Amino acid sequence: MKIRDRLLLAAERQFAQQGPLETTLTQIRDAAGASVGALYHHFPDKADLYREVWAHALADYQEHFWVVVGESTDARAGVTAGVIEHLRWVTENQYRATVLNSARPPGVRESESNREFLRNVMRWWRTHAGYGAVRDLDFDLLYALWLGPAQEYSRHWLGGEIRTAPIDVARELADAAWQALGTPND
């Protein structure tokens, strides 16, 4: 594994376990087995390293989410698959999920990859809203109804306040999302 990748994985774990403010570059460097020069060669400062870790976690999540939603055969399948995939990903990627539950660094929301992901999801949504399978909603409300309960459950589980893994309640939360977003005639 390349040193840059080792630094990113070590930083991901340290940021998830200790928080971005409490984590030091020395801890990350030691966990990655990297020299001071190697760390600064790849990342000029902790803020840049945190932004890279956060963006990497987001890209991984979005890739997995979009695969199941984009390949769904109908609106209900896409809505429920999105929730189930969200909860599966959180369960299997606890460090990355914890990082994404931390403060979002500047610039990530405006990145081209994030904008492309949002365009794809909204295009998919509008297609299904266009023929009446789902409610025609603005993105912020759509997001809250689709993934809000799953995210809240995941946040509590990641924080140790809930013992049952997110994937174990996926079907119930997926069905609830469909009830909130589907139209009565579908």
ABEGO torsion letter per residue (X at the ends): XBAAAAAAAAAAAAAAAAEAAABBAAAAAAAAGBBAAAAAAABABAAAAAAAAAAAAAAAAAAAAAAAAAABABAAAAAAAAAAAAAAAAAABAAAAAAAABBBBBGAAABAAAAAAAAAAAAAAAAAAAAGABBBBBAAAAAAAAAAAAAAAAAAAAAGABABBAAAAAAAAAAAAAAAABBAAX
